[in-house]
Amino acid sequence: MRILGIAGLLLALALVGYLIVGYLGEAGRAQDALRTVPGGPAGAQSGAPVDLTKSGLEQRLAPTIEMERKRVEGANQVSGQ
């Protein structure tokens, strides 16, 4: 009976260890993904680290925001006529 208890305890510890190692591995991959955001600034190689501060994000998103602003202005002009 004691052998079964010890075997169960070892199995439970192995399972918990496996879950912890898996969780830490996923956390590391998530950090790497956040550090190397795809679609960085022009001229930067794909997967290169980018500036994730507010000013860095604004700089990266400026062309898209400008394009959307022009599209909305055009739609407003058409609807106003």
Summary of the structure (lengths in Angstrom):
residues: 81
radius of gyration: 25.5
end to end distance: 87.4
largest distance: 87.4
contacts: 149
relative contact order: 0.06
helix: 75%
strand: 0%
